[in-house]
Amino acid sequence: MTIEHDFFGILGSDDEGEVYWSDFAELGDQDVQIDLSSPDEASVSAEALDIAAAMVNALEDLDSEARESLVADLSKEASVTSAYIESELEEMDPEALEDALIWDSGDKQIDFLRSIQLQRVGFHPHHHRSEEHFAVLEYSISPDETDALLVVTIDVHGDPVLIAVEQ
């Protein structure tokens, strides 16, 4: 069985029913990996695919909203974003860090968040209820220098559900 969608094309499933699609999208002057996956084809609705397609088409807005949630997280007492920034500032080679930080306003944390690069957006259309993680945006300050990712998970409405660090 396969699913056909105007944006994603034909989404086939493997023998176990898993659905997967992958491509790249432009964001500014960089390419961002976009993928869509579901462990069960039957749980993927046309509406969820339409929402994912709209988010891909509005990637700049999606990125901007995710970065705003990271800025908002800075004000929390136990901020995941602050911990990630501090860790990367301490662990990265100073020269590589200088190359990675493209902003210099005097506010290191804000400059850091302006400088991180969106590496990948993963969509999970089977998670189409508002409290579930519909999309995962993965950011890195320097993909060649560090494996640590700052991850923003959003729901089907584009609202942040979780901010985490992955190694």
The 8 nearest C-alpha neighbors of each residue, nearest first, counted from 0:
[[1, 11, 12, 2, 40, 16, 10, 13],
 [2, 0, 11, 10, 12, 3, 9, 40],
 [1, 3, 10, 9, 11, 4, 0, 40],
 [4, 2, 9, 8, 10, 1, 5, 7],
 [3, 5, 8, 7, 6, 9, 2, 48],
 [4, 6, 8, 7, 3, 9, 49, 52],
 [7, 5, 4, 8, 52, 49, 48, 3],
 [8, 6, 4, 5, 9, 10, 20, 3],
 [9, 7, 4, 3, 5, 6, 10, 2],
 [10, 8, 3, 2, 11, 4, 7, 1],
 [11, 9, 2, 1, 3, 8, 18, 12],
 [12, 10, 1, 9, 18, 2, 13, 0],
 [11, 13, 18, 16, 17, 1, 14, 10],
 [12, 14, 16, 15, 17, 11, 18, 19],
 [13, 15, 16, 12, 17, 11, 0, 18],
 [14, 16, 13, 17, 12, 39, 38, 18],
 [17, 15, 12, 39, 13, 40, 14, 18],
 [18, 16, 38, 12, 39, 13, 37, 15],
 [19, 17, 12, 37, 36, 40, 11, 38],
 [18, 20, 36, 35, 17, 37, 21, 10],
 [21, 19, 35, 34, 36, 10, 18, 22],
 [22, 20, 34, 33, 35, 19, 23, 32],
 [21, 23, 33, 32, 34, 24, 20, 31],
 [22, 24, 32, 31, 33, 30, 25, 21],
 [25, 23, 31, 30, 26, 32, 33, 22],
 [26, 24, 30, 29, 31, 27, 23, 28],
 [25, 27, 29, 28, 30, 59, 24, 31],
 [26, 28, 29, 25, 30, 59, 24, 31],
 [27, 29, 26, 25, 30, 31, 24, 116],
 [30, 28, 26, 27, 25, 31, 24, 116],
 [29, 31, 25, 24, 23, 26, 32, 28],
 [32, 30, 24, 118, 23, 119, 25, 33],
 [31, 33, 23, 119, 22, 118, 120, 24],
 [34, 32, 120, 22, 23, 21, 119, 121],
 [35, 33, 21, 121, 20, 122, 22, 120],
 [34, 36, 122, 20, 19, 121, 123, 21],
 [37, 35, 19, 18, 123, 122, 20, 34],
 [36, 38, 18, 39, 17, 123, 125, 40],
 [37, 39, 17, 18, 16, 40, 36, 125],
 [38, 40, 17, 16, 37, 41, 42, 18],
 [39, 41, 42, 16, 43, 18, 17, 37],
 [40, 42, 39, 43, 44, 16, 125, 38],
 [43, 41, 125, 40, 39, 44, 37, 124],
 [44, 42, 125, 40, 41, 124, 47, 45],
 [45, 43, 47, 46, 42, 48, 124, 125],
 [44, 46, 48, 47, 49, 43, 4, 2],
 [47, 45, 49, 44, 48, 50, 43, 51],
 [48, 46, 50, 44, 124, 49, 45, 127],
 [47, 49, 51, 45, 46, 50, 52, 124],
 [48, 50, 46, 52, 47, 51, 45, 53],
 [49, 51, 53, 47, 48, 52, 54, 46],
 [50, 52, 48, 54, 53, 49, 47, 55],
 [53, 51, 49, 55, 54, 50, 48, 56],
 [54, 52, 56, 50, 51, 55, 57, 49],
 [53, 55, 57, 51, 52, 56, 58, 50],
 [54, 56, 58, 52, 57, 53, 51, 24],
 [55, 57, 53, 54, 58, 52, 59, 51],
 [58, 56, 54, 55, 60, 59, 53, 61],
 [59, 57, 61, 55, 60, 56, 54, 62],
 [58, 60, 62, 61, 57, 63, 26, 27],
 [61, 59, 63, 62, 57, 58, 64, 54],
 [62, 60, 58, 64, 63, 59, 65, 57],
 [63, 61, 65, 59, 60, 64, 58, 66],
 [62, 64, 60, 66, 61, 65, 59, 67],
 [65, 63, 67, 61, 66, 62, 60, 68],
 [64, 66, 68, 62, 67, 63, 61, 69],
 [65, 67, 69, 63, 68, 64, 62, 70],
 [68, 66, 64, 70, 69, 65, 71, 63],
 [67, 69, 71, 65, 66, 70, 72, 64],
 [70, 68, 66, 72, 67, 71, 80, 65],
 [69, 71, 67, 73, 72, 68, 66, 109],
 [72, 70, 68, 69, 73, 74, 67, 75],
 [71, 73, 69, 74, 70, 75, 78, 68],
 [74, 72, 70, 71, 75, 78, 81, 80],
 [73, 75, 72, 71, 76, 78, 70, 77],
 [76, 74, 78, 72, 73, 77, 71, 79],
 [75, 77, 78, 74, 73, 72, 79, 81],
 [78, 76, 75, 79, 81, 82, 73, 74],
 [77, 79, 75, 81, 80, 73, 76, 72],
 [80, 78, 82, 81, 83, 163, 77, 162],
 [79, 81, 83, 78, 82, 73, 84, 69],
 [82, 80, 84, 78, 83, 79, 73, 85],
 [81, 83, 79, 85, 80, 84, 86, 78],
 [84, 82, 80, 86, 81, 85, 87, 79],
 [83, 85, 81, 87, 86, 82, 88, 80],
 [86, 84, 88, 82, 87, 83, 81, 89],
 [85, 87, 83, 89, 84, 88, 82, 90],
 [86, 88, 90, 84, 89, 85, 91, 83],
 [89, 87, 85, 86, 90, 91, 84, 96],
 [90, 88, 86, 87, 91, 85, 92, 84],
 [91, 89, 87, 88, 86, 92, 85, 93],
 [92, 90, 87, 88, 89, 93, 96, 95],
 [91, 93, 95, 94, 96, 90, 144, 89],
 [94, 92, 96, 95, 91, 97, 88, 98],
 [93, 95, 97, 96, 92, 98, 91, 99],
 [96, 94, 98, 92, 97, 93, 99, 91],
 [95, 97, 99, 93, 98, 94, 91, 92],
 [96, 98, 94, 95, 100, 99, 93, 101],
 [97, 99, 95, 96, 100, 94, 101, 93],
 [100, 98, 96, 97, 101, 141, 95, 140],
 [101, 99, 114, 97, 102, 98, 96, 111],
 [100, 102, 114, 99, 103, 98, 110, 113],
 [103, 101, 110, 100, 104, 114, 113, 111],
 [104, 102, 105, 110, 101, 106, 100, 107],
 [105, 103, 106, 102, 110, 107, 109, 108],
 [104, 106, 103, 107, 110, 109, 102, 108],
 [107, 105, 109, 104, 108, 110, 103, 111],
 [108, 106, 110, 109, 111, 105, 103, 104],
 [109, 107, 111, 110, 106, 112, 84, 81],
 [108, 110, 112, 111, 106, 107, 113, 70],
 [111, 109, 102, 107, 113, 108, 112, 103],
 [110, 112, 108, 114, 109, 113, 107, 100],
 [113, 111, 109, 114, 115, 110, 108, 66],
 [112, 114, 110, 111, 115, 109, 102, 101],
 [113, 115, 111, 112, 100, 101, 110, 116],
 [116, 114, 140, 139, 112, 113, 138, 111],
 [117, 115, 138, 139, 118, 140, 114, 141],
 [116, 118, 138, 137, 119, 31, 139, 115],
 [119, 117, 31, 138, 137, 116, 32, 139],
 [118, 120, 32, 137, 31, 33, 136, 117],
 [119, 121, 136, 33, 135, 32, 137, 34],
 [122, 120, 34, 135, 134, 35, 33, 119],
 [123, 121, 134, 35, 133, 124, 34, 36],
 [122, 124, 133, 125, 36, 126, 37, 134],
 [125, 123, 126, 47, 43, 127, 122, 133],
 [124, 126, 43, 42, 123, 127, 37, 47],
 [127, 125, 124, 133, 131, 123, 128, 132],
 [126, 128, 125, 155, 124, 47, 133, 129],
 [129, 127, 130, 131, 126, 155, 154, 133],
 [128, 130, 154, 155, 131, 127, 156, 132],
 [131, 129, 128, 154, 132, 160, 155, 127],
 [132, 130, 126, 129, 154, 128, 133, 127],
 [133, 131, 154, 153, 134, 152, 126, 160],
 [132, 134, 154, 123, 126, 155, 122, 153],
 [135, 133, 122, 153, 121, 132, 152, 123],
 [134, 136, 152, 121, 120, 151, 153, 137],
 [135, 137, 120, 151, 150, 119, 152, 134],
 [138, 136, 150, 119, 118, 117, 149, 148],
 [139, 137, 117, 149, 116, 148, 118, 115],
 [140, 138, 148, 115, 116, 141, 142, 149],
 [139, 141, 115, 116, 99, 142, 114, 138],
 [140, 142, 144, 139, 143, 145, 99, 115],
 [141, 143, 144, 145, 139, 140, 146, 118],
 [144, 142, 141, 145, 146, 140, 139, 95],
 [145, 143, 141, 142, 146, 91, 95, 92],
 [146, 144, 147, 142, 141, 143, 91, 139],
 [145, 147, 166, 148, 142, 144, 139, 143],
 [146, 148, 166, 145, 165, 139, 164, 149],
 [149, 147, 165, 139, 138, 164, 150, 137],
 [148, 150, 164, 138, 137, 163, 139, 165],
 [149, 151, 137, 163, 136, 162, 164, 148],
 [152, 150, 162, 136, 135, 161, 153, 65],
 [153, 151, 135, 161, 160, 159, 132, 134],
 [154, 152, 159, 160, 158, 157, 134, 132],
 [153, 155, 133, 132, 157, 156, 129, 158],
 [154, 156, 133, 129, 157, 127, 128, 153],
 [157, 155, 154, 158, 129, 153, 50, 133],
 [158, 156, 154, 153, 155, 159, 61, 64],
 [157, 159, 153, 154, 156, 160, 155, 64],
 [160, 158, 153, 152, 161, 154, 157, 151],
 [159, 161, 153, 152, 154, 158, 132, 162],
 [162, 160, 152, 159, 151, 163, 153, 150],
 [161, 163, 151, 150, 152, 79, 160, 164],
 [164, 162, 150, 149, 79, 161, 165, 151],
 [163, 165, 149, 148, 150, 166, 83, 147],
 [166, 164, 148, 147, 149, 163, 150, 146],
 [165, 147, 146, 148, 164, 145, 149, 163]]
